[in-house]
Each structure stands twice: as structure tokens, then as C-alpha cells.
Amino acid sequence: MLRSIRFYSQLVFSLLGLIPKMKKVPRVAEEKGQAAADDMSFHVVKKWSREAMVASGVKVEIEGLEHIPKDRNVLFVGNHLSNFDFLVLLDAIPVPVGFIAKVELKKIPLVATWMDYIHCLFMDRSDMKQQMQIILQGIKQLKEGYSMIVFPEGTRSKTGKMLEFKAGTFKLATKSKVPIVPFTIMGTADVLENNGYRIAKKPVKLVFHPAVDVTAVPKEELGSLHQTVQAIVAGPLEGKA
């Protein structure tokens, strides 16, 4: 219980403490340019996620960081088990990155603003037209050099069993021609949801797989790209990696 109190207190009070920096970001963009504002936002969010992870007491075993390119942006694609996934990924990924997230997160004060600052996009799962617009916006952002994280299951798994990857999500990579870095996350539901949203000090593992160069995928195989990447992500879950 004390760990949960410490964790949730850290989330709330640290966000409140970041309000002055939040107000400063637009001024930095105006005076020094968008790149400077992006850099500031990434470092603020990165520090916030690190402090939240420390407060949780959860240790994450990470494999495959060497598969994340340092010289270009990518699309991170993986499974989704828990709301805790966001903190784990923000803390672990060493390059600036935003999410395609559910539209409900846009209603959370302060959080939504910082998500906007790191170029997250909010998708309404009940609105097919809006989903298509977000995919097009995501393609644009990827072409502009931003990295993104997407969960192609469309929602988090409630059972721990990975859901089918949606083929449309992969247009983000095929249309922007950025590499895909698949990732597999394990154990996060045991930290949060499976413990009644109290923080449990359970083991978490995050595996980054070798990048997939979509420009090298034969045209006749692009239609099954979602299945290829799903098999890669599923490997560690099935004991194949």
C-alpha cells in the first residue's frame, strides 16, 4: 500500500511541479524554434517517467536497445498489456518518441498537454473516420522525422493473450517508409491491473527486436506485414526468444 501511495503521489505532485515548465515550452518554440521546444519537452517527460518508475520500485529487464537506430526516426510496434506500459516505454526508449493513444487520455489535465508537446496523437476507437485521419497525421509526423509508438492490437489485452494486429496500422510505416522496431513487453499487467491498480513490485521485461526495413519488403508481402511483425512480437511470449 505504501508503494502505491508513493507512486501515485509522485505522479500527481510531479505533474503539478512541472506547470512552470509546461508554460515555458510555447515560449521556447517561439524564441528558439520547434526543435528546441521538442528537445525540452522530451527531456522533461523522460525525467518524469524515470522518477515515476523509481517511485514504483519496479525493475525492468531490457534487451535489444542496440536495435534502436540512433541516426533516424522509427515506428515502434508492440503488444499492449497495461496502462503501465506507457511509463516503461518512455523510461526505456533513449530517443524522443510519442504515442498513438486512446482519445480518453486527452481529457486528463496536464498529462494531455505534455502528450501534445511530445507529438502524441489521440485515436477514437469508436470513430472510423477519425481513426483514418489520425493514421494520415501519423504518417505526416513520421515523414517529418518524429518517432512514434503504436499498439496495433487497438486496445490493451485483458487476458495477457496478444490480440490480432490490425493491418491498417502498418500504413504508418509503409507510407512514411520508416523502419519498424518491434517490441515485446511482459509483466506490466501484474504490476497494475492484476493487482487492483495497486502497484505491485513484479518483474517486467521489455525486448526490442531488430528493425524491419519496410522498403526492403517485397510488394507481394506487404499485405501480410502485420502478421510478420505480430509473429516477431509474439516470440518471447511463446518462449521462442
C-alpha positions in Angstrom: 0.0 0.0 0.0 2.8 2.4 0.9 4.4 1.8 -2.5 1.1 2.7 -4.3 0.7 5.9 -2.2 4.3 6.9 -3.1 3.8 6.1 -6.7 0.5 7.9 -7.2 1.7 10.9 -5.1 4.8 11.1 -7.3 2.7 11.1 -10.5 0.3 13.9 -9.3 2.7 16.2 -7.4 5.5 16.0 -10.0 3.0 17.0 -12.7 1.9 19.9 -10.7 5.5 20.9 -10.2 6.0 20.9 -13.9 3.4 23.5 -14.6 6.0 26.4 -14.9 8.0 24.3 -17.5 4.8 23.5 -19.3 4.1 27.2 -19.7 7.6 27.8 -20.9 7.5 25.3 -23.8 5.5 27.6 -26.2 7.9 30.5 -25.4 10.9 28.3 -26.2 9.2 27.3 -29.5 8.6 30.9 -30.4 12.1 32.2 -29.4 14.3 29.2 -30.3 12.3 27.1 -32.7 10.2 24.0 -32.6 13.3 21.7 -32.3 14.4 23.4 -29.1 10.8 23.0 -27.7 10.7 19.4 -28.7 14.1 18.7 -27.0 12.9 20.4 -23.8 9.6 18.5 -23.8 11.3 15.2 -24.3 13.8 15.7 -21.5 11.1 16.8 -19.1 8.8 13.8 -19.9 11.8 11.5 -19.8 12.8 12.7 -16.3 9.2 12.5 -15.1 8.8 8.9 -16.3 12.2 7.9 -14.7 11.1 9.4 -11.3 7.7 7.6 -11.5 9.5 4.3 -12.3 11.7 4.8 -9.3 8.7 5.5 -7.1 7.0 2.3 -8.3 10.0 0.2 -7.2 9.6 -1.9 -10.4 12.7 -3.1 -12.1 12.6 -3.6 -15.9 14.9 -6.1 -17.7 15.6 -4.6 -21.1 17.0 -6.4 -24.1 17.8 -5.2 -27.6 18.4 -1.5 -27.1 21.1 -1.8 -29.8 18.3 -2.4 -32.3 17.0 1.2 -31.9 18.6 3.4 -34.6 20.3 6.5 -33.4 20.5 8.2 -36.8 16.9 8.2 -37.8 13.3 8.0 -36.6 11.3 4.8 -36.4 7.9 3.4 -35.7 7.9 1.3 -32.5 5.3 -1.5 -32.8 4.4 -3.9 -29.9 1.9 -5.5 -27.7 -0.2 -3.7 -25.0 -0.9 -5.2 -21.6 -1.3 -2.4 -19.2 -1.5 1.4 -18.7 1.9 0.9 -17.0 3.3 0.2 -20.5 3.5 3.9 -21.2 5.8 4.7 -18.3 8.0 1.6 -19.0 8.4 2.6 -22.7 9.0 6.3 -22.0 11.7 5.5 -19.5 13.4 2.8 -21.6 13.4 4.3 -25.1 16.5 6.6 -25.4 15.2 8.7 -28.3 12.3 11.3 -28.5 9.1 9.5 -29.1 5.3 10.0 -28.9 2.4 7.6 -28.8 -0.8 7.0 -30.7 -3.0 6.7 -27.7 -6.7 6.4 -26.9 -8.7 9.6 -27.1 -9.8 9.3 -23.4 -6.3 10.4 -22.3 -6.9 13.8 -23.9 -9.3 14.5 -21.0 -6.6 14.2 -18.3 -5.3 17.7 -17.3 -1.6 18.4 -17.6 -1.0 14.8 -19.0 -2.7 15.7 -22.2 -0.7 18.9 -22.6 2.7 17.1 -22.2 1.4 14.4 -24.6 0.7 17.1 -27.2 4.2 18.6 -26.6 5.9 15.2 -27.5 3.6 14.8 -30.5 1.3 12.1 -29.3 -1.9 11.6 -31.3 -5.3 10.7 -29.8 -7.4 8.0 -31.6 -11.1 7.5 -31.1 -11.7 3.7 -31.4 -15.4 4.3 -32.0 -14.9 6.6 -35.0 -13.5 5.0 -38.1 -13.2 8.3 -40.0 -11.3 9.9 -37.1 -9.0 6.8 -36.9 -8.1 7.3 -40.6 -7.4 11.0 -40.0 -5.0 10.1 -37.2 -3.2 7.5 -39.3 -2.7 10.1 -42.0 -1.5 12.6 -39.4 0.8 10.0 -38.0 2.3 9.3 -41.5 2.9 13.1 -41.8 4.7 13.2 -38.4 6.9 10.2 -39.3 7.8 11.8 -42.6 8.8 15.0 -40.7 11.2 12.9 -38.6 9.3 12.1 -35.4 9.4 8.6 -33.9 6.2 7.1 -32.7 4.9 4.1 -30.7 1.7 2.3 -31.8 -0.1 -0.7 -30.3 -1.7 -2.4 -33.3 -4.0 -4.6 -31.2 -6.1 -1.4 -30.8 -6.6 -1.8 -27.1 -4.8 -3.5 -24.2 -5.2 -7.2 -23.8 -7.3 -8.0 -20.7 -6.2 -11.7 -20.6 -2.5 -11.4 -21.3 -3.0 -13.2 -24.7 -2.0 -10.9 -27.6 -4.8 -9.7 -29.8 -4.7 -9.7 -33.6 -2.6 -6.9 -35.0 -4.7 -4.6 -37.3 -3.3 -4.3 -40.8 -4.2 -0.6 -41.2 -1.8 0.4 -38.5 1.1 -0.6 -40.7 0.3 2.1 -43.2 2.1 4.3 -40.8 5.4 2.6 -41.8 4.7 1.6 -45.4 3.5 5.1 -46.4 6.2 7.0 -44.5 8.9 4.4 -45.3 10.4 4.5 -41.8 11.8 1.3 -40.2 9.6 -0.7 -37.8 11.2 -1.6 -34.4 9.0 -4.4 -32.9 9.0 -4.7 -29.1 7.6 -7.2 -26.7 6.5 -6.1 -23.2 5.9 -8.6 -20.4 4.7 -8.4 -16.8 3.2 -4.9 -16.7 -0.4 -6.1 -16.0 0.8 -7.9 -12.9 2.2 -4.5 -11.7 -1.0 -2.7 -12.0 -4.3 -4.0 -13.4 -4.0 -7.6 -12.0 -3.3 -6.1 -8.6 -6.4 -3.9 -8.4 -4.5 -0.9 -9.6 -2.3 -1.0 -6.6 1.4 -1.1 -7.5 3.0 -4.5 -7.1 6.8 -5.0 -7.3 6.6 -7.6 -10.1 9.2 -8.4 -12.7 8.8 -6.6 -16.1 10.7 -7.4 -19.3 11.0 -5.4 -22.4 12.5 -6.8 -25.6 13.4 -4.7 -28.7 13.7 -6.7 -31.8 15.9 -6.0 -34.9 14.4 -3.3 -37.1 12.3 -4.2 -40.1 13.1 -2.2 -43.2 9.7 -1.8 -44.9 11.4 -0.6 -48.1 13.0 -4.0 -48.5 9.8 -6.0 -48.0 8.6 -7.4 -51.4 5.4 -5.8 -52.6 3.6 -9.1 -52.5 4.4 -9.5 -48.8 3.3 -6.0 -47.7 -0.3 -7.3 -47.2 0.9 -9.7 -44.6 3.4 -7.3 -42.9 1.1 -7.1 -39.8 1.3 -10.9 -39.4 5.0 -10.9 -39.8 5.6 -8.3 -37.1 3.0 -9.9 -34.8 5.0 -13.2 -35.0 8.1 -11.3 -34.1 6.4 -9.7 -31.1 4.8 -12.9 -30.0 8.2 -14.8 -30.0 9.2 -14.0 -26.4 5.6 -14.6 -25.2 5.7 -18.1 -26.6 9.2 -18.8 -25.4 10.8 -18.5 -28.9 13.2 -15.8 -28.0 
